[in-house]
Amino acid sequence: MGRPLRIEYPGAFYHVTSRGNERKSIFRTKGDYGRFTNYLKSATERYGAKIHCFCLMSNHYHLLLETPRANLQAVLHHLNTSYTNYFNAKTGRVGHLFQGRYRAILVEKDTYALELSRYIHLNPVRANLIKDPSDYPWSSYLSYVERGKGWEWLQIEFILGQMSLDEKEARRKYRKYIEEAIEQSREDPLKKTVASTLLGSEQFIEWVRKKWIKKATLHRDIPALKKLSSWPDFSSILKESEKVFGKGTSESRRVALYLSHRMSGLSLGEIGKFFGGIGPSGVSQNTRRLEGYLKEDAKLSKEVDKLRKILSE
C-alpha cells in the first residue's frame, strides 16, 4: 500500500481518523478514554494544535483539528505513540495498537468545518450506541450545546460562530442543526474527498495543488501525488525541448531528460524507460553533467529556465 500524501502548512485544517489494529478496541475503560483526552490537551499545549471537534469510539477516533505550526505529523505521532505506550503498559501487550497509518484529509475550513463537526458528533448515533448525542460522554458535542460542559482546551468558537455571533443563540441553533440530521439521513461529506486527500471547492483544491503539492515530501509510492500534481508528462517535456533545441537533436534530448528528472515527479527507472532504456545511474549522470553546463553557459541556462516556466504553467 502506498504512503499517504501529507500536506502541511500553517493553519491547515484536517479531519483525522485512526483505527485500532484489526479493528480491535483501543478504549476499554473510562480511564482509557480519559487518558486519551489528556493527550489531546497536551497536543494543544506542546504542539499548538487546535482541536475543534473529537469523538472517541471503542475502536477508532475522529478529530477535527487545525495546525497553526504546520506540524500535523508531530501532533499525531504524539497522540498515537503516547497512547500506545500507555495502553500496552497497562494491558501487557506489545506491538502496534493502531491499524497502519492514520487518515488525514485536508479540509477547506470555511466550507466543510460545520458539516464535518456534525458528521463527527453523530458517530455514536450512527453506531446505534445512543439516540441523543448529548448522552455520549466521549465526544465534544456537549461543549457545543451546553455552556460550562466539556474541555477548556477545546476550540468551539469557529464552528459555533457559523451559527450565530450570539453564544446562546449559536448553541441553540447548533443543537437544532444536529437534531435535524438525526431525523433525516445525510450524505457522508467525506465521499466528496479528492484523491483520498482533499475536501473542498475546486478553487481550494487548485490552490493547494499549485501552492503546496510540490512542496510536499516526495515519496515515489504516494498515489495521491500522481492524481494531484501539476507536473508535466514526458511527451510535453520532450516536445517543448525540441521546439527550442531542434527535433531529434542530442541537445534537446539531454535537456528533456534533465527536465524530466527535475520536474516529472517520477522515478529514475520510469524516466530512463521513456528515453530508450537508460539506467537510473545514466539519468542521474545526465542531470549532473547538464547542471555543470548550465553554470558555465548563460545562454543555455536562460533557455532552460524559459522551458521550466512554460512547463510549470
C-alpha positions in Angstrom: 0.0 0.0 0.0 1.4 3.4 -1.0 2.2 6.1 1.5 -0.5 8.7 2.1 0.2 12.3 1.0 0.8 14.6 3.9 0.3 18.3 3.1 1.3 20.6 5.9 1.2 24.4 6.1 0.5 26.9 8.8 -3.2 27.0 9.7 -4.1 23.8 7.8 -7.4 22.2 8.9 -7.8 18.4 8.9 -10.3 15.6 9.5 -8.3 12.8 11.1 -9.3 9.2 11.7 -7.2 6.4 13.3 -8.4 2.9 13.9 -7.4 0.0 16.2 -5.2 -2.7 14.7 -7.5 -5.4 13.2 -10.4 -3.1 14.2 -9.9 -4.2 17.8 -10.8 -1.9 20.8 -8.4 0.8 21.7 -10.6 2.2 24.5 -11.8 -0.4 27.1 -12.4 1.7 30.3 -13.3 5.2 31.3 -9.7 5.6 32.3 -8.6 4.8 28.7 -10.9 7.5 27.2 -9.8 9.9 29.9 -6.1 9.3 29.2 -6.6 9.9 25.5 -8.3 13.3 26.2 -5.3 14.2 28.4 -3.1 13.6 25.3 -5.4 15.8 23.2 -4.9 18.5 25.8 -1.1 18.1 25.8 -1.1 18.2 22.0 -2.7 21.7 22.3 -0.1 22.8 24.8 3.1 21.3 23.4 2.4 21.5 19.7 -0.1 24.3 19.5 -2.8 22.1 17.9 -6.3 23.5 17.8 -8.8 20.7 18.5 -12.2 21.8 17.2 -14.1 18.5 17.5 -13.5 14.9 18.6 -15.3 11.7 19.1 -13.7 8.6 20.7 -15.3 5.3 19.7 -14.3 1.9 21.1 -12.0 1.0 18.2 -11.3 4.3 16.5 -11.4 8.1 16.9 -12.2 11.2 14.8 -10.6 14.6 15.1 -11.2 17.9 13.5 -8.0 19.9 14.1 -6.0 22.8 13.0 -2.2 23.2 12.9 -1.0 26.8 13.2 2.6 25.4 13.3 2.2 23.2 10.2 3.1 20.1 12.3 0.3 17.5 11.7 2.7 14.6 11.8 4.3 15.7 15.1 0.8 16.1 16.6 -0.4 12.6 15.5 2.9 11.0 16.5 2.5 12.4 20.0 -1.2 11.2 20.3 -0.8 7.7 18.9 2.6 6.9 20.3 1.8 8.2 23.8 -1.5 6.4 23.9 0.0 3.2 22.5 2.7 3.2 25.2 0.1 3.8 27.9 -2.2 1.1 26.6 0.5 -1.5 26.1 2.0 -1.0 29.5 -1.5 -1.2 31.1 -2.6 -4.4 29.3 0.8 -6.2 28.9 0.6 -6.2 25.1 3.3 -5.4 22.6 3.4 -4.0 19.1 1.2 -1.6 17.1 -2.1 -0.6 18.6 -3.3 1.4 15.6 -4.0 0.0 12.2 -1.4 1.3 9.8 -1.2 5.0 9.1 -3.8 7.5 10.3 -6.0 9.0 7.7 -5.8 12.8 7.4 -7.9 14.8 5.0 -7.0 18.4 4.3 -10.3 20.4 4.6 -11.4 23.7 3.3 -12.3 25.1 6.7 -14.9 27.7 5.8 -16.9 25.3 3.6 -16.8 22.0 5.4 -16.0 22.5 9.1 -19.6 22.8 10.2 -20.7 19.8 8.2 -17.8 17.7 9.4 -18.5 18.6 13.0 -22.0 17.2 12.6 -20.6 14.1 11.0 -18.2 13.6 13.9 -20.7 14.3 16.7 -23.3 11.8 15.2 -20.9 8.9 15.1 -22.3 7.3 18.3 -25.9 7.7 16.9 -25.0 6.1 13.6 -23.4 3.2 15.5 -26.7 2.8 17.5 -25.0 3.4 20.8 -27.3 6.2 21.8 -30.2 8.2 20.3 -29.2 11.6 21.6 -25.5 12.7 21.1 -25.8 14.6 24.4 -25.8 11.2 26.2 -22.4 10.2 24.8 -19.6 11.4 27.2 -16.6 10.9 24.9 -17.2 13.5 22.2 -17.0 17.3 22.1 -20.8 17.6 21.5 -21.8 18.7 25.0 -19.2 21.5 24.8 -21.1 22.9 21.9 -24.6 22.8 23.2 -24.2 23.4 27.0 -22.2 26.2 28.5 -19.6 25.0 31.0 -19.6 21.4 29.8 -16.6 19.6 28.3 -12.9 20.6 28.0 -11.4 24.1 28.4 -8.8 23.4 25.7 -11.4 22.7 23.0 -11.8 25.3 20.3 -15.6 25.7 19.7 -15.8 29.4 18.7 -15.1 29.0 15.0 -17.9 26.4 14.3 -20.4 28.0 16.7 -19.7 31.3 15.1 -21.1 30.0 11.8 -24.5 29.6 13.6 -24.6 33.0 15.3 -22.4 35.6 16.9 -24.5 35.4 20.0 -23.2 32.5 22.0 -26.6 31.4 23.5 -28.3 31.6 20.1 -25.4 29.7 18.4 -25.6 26.8 20.9 -29.4 26.6 20.3 -29.0 26.6 16.6 -26.2 24.1 16.6 -28.3 21.6 18.7 -31.2 22.1 16.2 -28.7 21.5 13.3 -27.6 18.2 14.8 -31.1 17.0 15.8 -32.5 17.7 12.3 -29.7 15.4 10.9 -30.8 12.6 13.2 -34.3 12.7 11.8 -33.2 12.9 8.2 -30.4 10.9 6.7 -27.5 13.0 5.4 -24.9 12.1 2.8 -21.4 11.4 4.1 -19.4 14.6 3.4 -16.2 12.5 3.1 -17.5 11.0 -0.1 -16.5 14.2 -1.8 -12.9 13.8 -0.9 -10.5 14.1 -3.8 -7.6 11.6 -4.1 -8.3 10.5 -0.5 -6.5 13.7 0.5 -8.5 16.9 -0.1 -12.0 18.1 0.7 -13.1 21.4 -0.6 -14.2 23.5 -3.5 -12.5 23.4 -6.9 -10.8 26.7 -6.1 -9.4 25.3 -2.8 -8.1 22.2 -4.4 -6.4 24.1 -7.2 -4.9 26.5 -4.7 -3.5 23.6 -2.6 -2.3 21.8 -5.8 -0.4 24.8 -7.1 0.9 26.2 -3.8 1.6 23.1 -1.6 1.7 19.8 -3.6 5.2 20.4 -5.0 6.4 21.3 -1.5 5.0 18.0 -0.1 7.5 15.3 0.8 8.1 13.5 -2.4 8.0 9.7 -1.9 7.7 7.8 -5.1 5.0 5.5 -3.7 2.4 8.2 -2.9 -0.6 7.5 -5.2 -2.2 10.9 -4.5 0.7 12.7 -6.0 0.0 11.4 -9.4 -3.6 12.5 -9.1 -3.0 15.9 -7.7 0.4 17.1 -9.0 0.7 19.5 -11.9 3.9 18.1 -13.2 4.2 17.8 -17.0 4.5 14.4 -18.6 7.4 13.2 -20.7 5.9 13.9 -24.0 5.2 17.5 -23.2 8.7 18.0 -21.9 10.3 16.5 -25.0 8.0 18.4 -27.3 8.9 21.8 -25.7 12.6 21.0 -25.6 12.6 20.2 -29.3 10.9 23.5 -30.1 14.0 25.3 -28.6 16.8 22.9 -29.4 15.6 21.2 -32.6 13.7 18.0 -33.2 15.8 14.8 -32.8 19.0 16.7 -31.7 21.1 15.3 -28.9 20.9 18.6 -27.0 17.1 18.6 -27.0 17.2 15.0 -25.7 19.7 15.9 -22.9 17.6 18.9 -21.8 14.4 16.9 -21.9 16.0 14.1 -19.9 17.2 16.6 -17.3 13.9 18.4 -17.0 12.1 15.1 -16.7 14.3 14.2 -13.8 13.7 17.6 -12.1 10.0 18.1 -12.9 8.1 14.9 -13.7 8.0 13.6 -10.1 8.5 10.1 -11.4 11.2 7.5 -10.6 14.6 7.4 -12.4 13.6 4.0 -13.8 10.4 5.3 -15.3 12.3 8.3 -16.8 15.0 6.1 -18.2 12.5 3.7 -19.8 10.8 6.5 -21.7 14.1 7.7 -23.1 15.1 4.4 -24.6 16.1 2.2 -21.7 18.6 4.4 -19.9 19.5 3.1 -16.5 18.8 5.1 -13.3 22.5 6.0 -13.0 22.5 7.3 -16.5 19.6 9.6 -15.8 21.5 10.9 -12.7 24.7 11.4 -14.7 23.0 13.3 -17.4 21.5 15.6 -14.7 24.8 16.3 -13.1 26.6 16.9 -16.4 23.9 19.3 -17.6 23.9 21.2 -14.4 27.6 21.8 -14.9 26.9 23.2 -18.4 24.2 25.4 -17.0 26.7 27.1 -14.7 29.1 27.8 -17.5 26.7 28.6 -20.3 24.5 31.6 -19.6 22.6 31.3 -22.9 21.8 27.6 -22.2 20.8 28.4 -18.7 18.4 31.1 -19.9 16.7 28.8 -22.4 16.3 26.0 -19.8 14.8 28.5 -17.4 12.3 29.5 -20.0 11.3 25.9 -20.6 10.9 25.4 -16.8 8.5 28.3 -16.7 6.5 27.1 -19.8 6.2 23.6 -18.3 5.2 24.8 -14.9 2.2 26.8 -16.2 
